[in-house]
Amino acid sequence: MSQVKLEGFHAVKHAVRFGAGVERVVVLDRDSAVRLARSHAPDLVAVFEAAEVVPVAEFERVVGRTHPTGVGGVAARPVGPEVRRDAPVVLLDNPRNLGNLGAVVRVAAGFGAGGVWSTGDVDPWHPTVVRAGAGLHFAVPVARLTGGLEDVDGPVVAFDAGGVDVRDFRVPDDAVLAFGSERHGLSDAVRGRADVVVSLPMRPGVSSYNLTTSVAMALYHWELFRRDR
């Protein structure tokens, strides 16, 4: 997939703001789109003033579906950049839920993570994943590991209920934070590669957190203790 469909105002906003190669911005109503920009992205008003006004049929052809904001676009899928190693990289071990994967990208972008990697057969740039990420795939490197765990450098910190309490552990800036799939947890390969296995605090009787929640907690823990250094 060389092109990425941008569904909605926020997806277009984030793609433009983070330097995506946006090839086309389409709107159903320019005045409505400009009002959204003035209230939610005043730095990008000119982008929406110059957007192409199209009928509903053309909007659906370009974007793939309608959208409540009446805003959409198309951008080039980036080649690279490489993940940064001055902040943790999130590794999703064979994720299955496309919405969760996109939400993780959104959280990782918000915390300034070094990147998001995934293993398995799910394309992290699938349209449903991009939709859930609200265009923030362009704010953080996102890629599928095709070469396996041999491509992973740095300390691997795996998250599992049976690990040591994360509150007793400081996450290194160059860590790879590994999270298992929603149903099966960590694979043997990732668990075997892990330098340490840690657990998130959880009330007795609660079985698990949502994947995105777990990633957010881990990145917050890293950011909180980094500020104390």
Buried (B, 14 or more C-beta within 10 A) or exposed (E): EEEBBBBBBBBBBBBBBBEBEBEBBBBBEBEBBBEBBEEEBEEBBEBBEEBEBBEEEEBBEBBBEEBEBBBBBBBBBBEEEEBBBEBBBBBBBBBBBBBBBBBBBBBBBEBBBBBBBBBBEBBBBBBBBBBBBBBBBBBBBBBBBEEEBEEBEBBBBBBBEEBEEBEEBBBBBBBBBBBBBBEEBBBEEBBEBBEBBBBBEEEEEEEEBEBBBBBBBBBEBBBEEBEEE
